[in-house]
Every structure is written in C-alpha cells, then in structure tokens.
C-alpha cells in the first residue's frame, strides 16, 4: 500500500506537529504536576518494538512511583501508580509526549499499540503480523475494549487492522478514540495498572522479529 503509506505518513507528521503546538500548555501543566507529585524523571522512557520489531524509545509522562530495589516492576504496577498518574492515564494525557515518537516516524497515530520487547519471541506467527505496520498511539483494539480485552482478542483485532487498514478506517478509529477517552473505558484489568503480562502461547513457533524475520 505505497500510496496509503505516504498519505498516512504525511497526515501523521502534520497532525503530530500541530498536536504538539496546540497541546503545549497542557504538556507544560502535566509536566509540572508530575514534578510536584513525583519528582524526576518527568518522563517514562522504554525500548519498545516498532515496525518489523525494530526497537525505539517510547516516551510518555511518568505515572508511577519508582520501584524499590528488588521490587517486581510488573507485579507492583497497581500499587505504584499515583492518583495523579491514574488521572493522566484515564484521560490519556500521559500519551501526549508520544506525539514526539509519531513526529520522528517511530510510531503512527493509528496502529497496534507498542508492547514490550520481551514479548517478541512469545508471539505466534499470526500474532507477530501486528509488527507489519508502525505501532500507534491508538488502534482498532483500543476502540474495541482497550485493556479490558484478553490478549488473544487484542492480537486478533491488531491483525485485522493490518489486513484492512485504510485512511477511512484510521479516521474512524481516531474519532472513536475521542469518545473512549471521555468515557474512560477499558483503562485496566482488575488488580493491574493495565493488563497482566503476556506469557505467550503453548503451541507457538518463536519468531525473531528483532532481525526482521
């Protein structure tokens, strides 16, 4: 889809640049609130798999207290998230810095959400197809249940998007995202800040996406 890809990249670049300018006061206010309530660092940075599984550094506002030495980051997420962090997540304000990732071409506005690098060898070949496109700030899975979905449901929706992507679908997802943000639906599963860790499939064939296989 070369024409679609070029049009989408132009739209992403324009929208991300405009978004960063328009939301600058909100970005500044959010950064100040994070600093006052949690101190430094202001941003959460982590390597995530992008197009074809190539790593990039995701940037978001920090929403959790720093873990203590020896504390399990995944298991303690629900306990470490702060009231301010919960508000930032429920309103998706923590995602605003991710517009930088879109502007730099590491992400798109719409696409499968970038998960964790350690998940790459855990995908089945079908699930791994979610990396055939750039990851997105929002996506088909996000407007159809977000973190309330099971992993199987989420990955099936991601692959469906890969096979049916179009500018019309992207615009539909963006409009639906706005209503989901206002409704604050599907933010997390019970007992988790977002979702439990994806541990893989029993009958999967590991796929080395980091090498673009």
N, C-alpha and C positions, 0 to 999 in steps of 0.2 A: 504494500500500500504506500508507494513512494509519495504520491500527491497528498494523501491523507497525513502522512508523517510530516511533510513540510508545512502543511497548513496548521497542523496541531502544534508544531514547534513554534511557529510564528505567533499563534494565539497564546501559548504558554509564556513566551518571552514578553509579549505585550501586557498580558494580564498580570503576570508576576511583578513586572516593573511598576505598573500602575498601582497594584495592590500594596507594594512596599511604600510607595509615596503616600497613598491615601490613609493607610493604617499607621503611619509613623507616630502620631500621638498615642495611639493605643499600644504600639510596641514599646514606646518610652514609658508609659504608665505601668505596663505589665512588668517591664524590666525593673522599674523602681520598686514595685510591690514584692517581686521575688527577692530583691536585695534586702529589703527591710525585714521580711519574714524568714528568709532562709540564708541570707548572706551569699557569698560567692561559692561556686561559679553561678552565673546567671543562666547559663545555657547547658542543656543536656546534649552531649555530643557522643555519637557512637557509630562505628562502622556498620553499614547495612548493605545488603546485596542490591545492586541496581540492574540495569539492562544486561542480560546474559549472565547475571550473577556477579558482575564486576563490583568490587566494594567502593563505597563512597562514604563520606562522613555526614550523617544526618544531624541537623541542628534543630532543637526545639527549646522552649523555655523549660527550666527545671521545675518539677512538680513534687519531688520527694526529698526528704532529708537524706543526707549522705549516709551510706551504710557503715556500720561499725566494723572494725577488723574482725574477720571470721564470720560475719553475718552473710547469710544467703540472700543475694540480691533479689532473685526471683521469688523466693518464699516469703520475703519480708516486705514486698511492694505495698500490699494493702495496709500494713502498719506504718510504713514510712511516708505515705502520701499525706500532705498537709491540707488543712481546709482551703488555703489559697490555691494549692495545687489541684485539689478536686474541682474548684471553681474554674480554673484555667482549662482543665481537661473537659469538663462538662459543657463549656462554652466554645471549646476548640481554640481558645486564644493561645494555648501552648503551641499550636501548629503554625502560628504566623511566621516565625523565623524560617520555617521550611520553605517559604517562598524564595529564599536565597538559593536553596537547592534546585528549585524549578528554574530560576533565572540563570543558574550556571549550567543547566542542561543535564543535571544528575537525576532529576525527577520530572514528572509531569503533573499538571493539576489533577488529572484523572488517570487512574491506573491501579493495579493491585498494590495494596499497602506494602512498604518495605518491612520485612520482618527481621529475623536475626541471622547472622552469618552461619551460626552452627546448625540452622535448620536445613541448609542446602543439601547435605548428604542424606537427610531424612525423608525428602520428598519422593513420592512415586514418580515415574517418568511423566505421567499425565499432570500431576500437581506441579512439577517443575516447569511446565509450559507457562506458568504465570510470569516467568522471567523473560519471555519473548518480547515484552514491551517494557518501557520505563515504568518504575513504580510511581504511584500517585499519592497526592495528599488525601484525596478521596477516591472512591471507586464503587463498582457495582455491588460488592459485598457490603460496603459501608452504608449504602442506602437501602439495603435489604436485610438489615439486622445488626450490622456492626459487630461488636464483641459479644452479643447475645447468641451468635451463631456457633455451631460446632466447627471444628477445624475442617471436617470433610465438606460441610456446607459452604464455608468460606472459600475453600480452594476450588470447589466446583463453580462457584459464581465468578471467581477470578478467571478461570479458564474460559468460561462462557464469554466474558468480556473480551478476552484475547481474540476469540473467533468471530465476534460480532461488533467489534469496535468501529465507531464512525463519529463524525463531528456531531451529528444529531443525538447520538447516544451520550456523548460526552456532555453536551449541553443539558440533556435531561438529568444526568447524574448530578451536575453542578446545582441545578435548581432544586432537586430533591434533597441535596446535602443541606441547603439553607434551612429547609423545613425540619430536617432531623436535628440540626444544631439548636434551633429554637425549642424543639420538643425535648431535647436532651435525652434521646432514646439510645439504648444499647451501649451505654458507656463501658460497662464491665459485667463480668460474670460474678456470681456470689462468692465472696471470700477472696477475690482477686482484684488488683488495681485495673487490670484489663482482662486478660484471659490466662488460663493455665498454660504451661509450656507445651509446645507441640513436640511429642516424643517420637513421631514417625509412624510408619505403617509396618505391620508384621511381614507382609509379603512384598516389600518394595525392593527395587533394584537401585542401589545408590547411584547418583548421577553427579559427576564432578562439574557443576556449573561454574565454579570459580575459574575453570580453564576454558569456559565457553563451549563445553561439550554438549 
